[in-house]
């Protein structure tokens, strides 16, 4: 779901890369902002966990 949200501005032709969208946490995470990187890690862990259960 996070990828879907982060890619919406790209699909809408607002930006060419999600990191360039002002209201997207992806850009901050790529830049190394600790809180944003932690958030992406939580989402990634949840996705990995849901795939193992199936």
N, C-alpha and C positions, 0 to 999 in steps of 0.2 A: 504494500500500500504506500509506503514511503516513496518508493521509486515513481509510482504513479503520480503522486502529489508533486514531487520535485520536477517531473518532466512535463507537467501541464503548461508552464510558461514556454517551453520549447515547442510543444505541439501547437500552441496558440500563436507562434511566430513572434513572441515578445522578445526573446533572446535566442541565441544559438547554442548556449551552454547553460545548464541550470545554475552554475556558480555565479553567473552574471546577473541573476534575478535578485533584486534587492531584498525581497521578503522570503528568501529561501535559506534554510539552515545549512544546506549542502555546501554553499560557498564558504561559510564560516568554518565548517568542519574541514574542508580541503585546505583552508588557510591555517589550520592548526589550533583553532579556538577550543580549549579543553572541554568546555561544557557541551559544545556541539558535537565534538568527536565522541564524547561519552554517549550522547543521545543516539548517534548512528550505530555505535557498538551495541546498545541495548536493542535497537530495532533489528540489527543483523543477527544477534543472538536469538531473538524471538523467532525470526524466520527460520534459522537453522534448527531450532528446537521443534518447530511445527512440522518440519520436513521429516525429522527422525521419528515422530510419533506415527506417521502414516504407514 
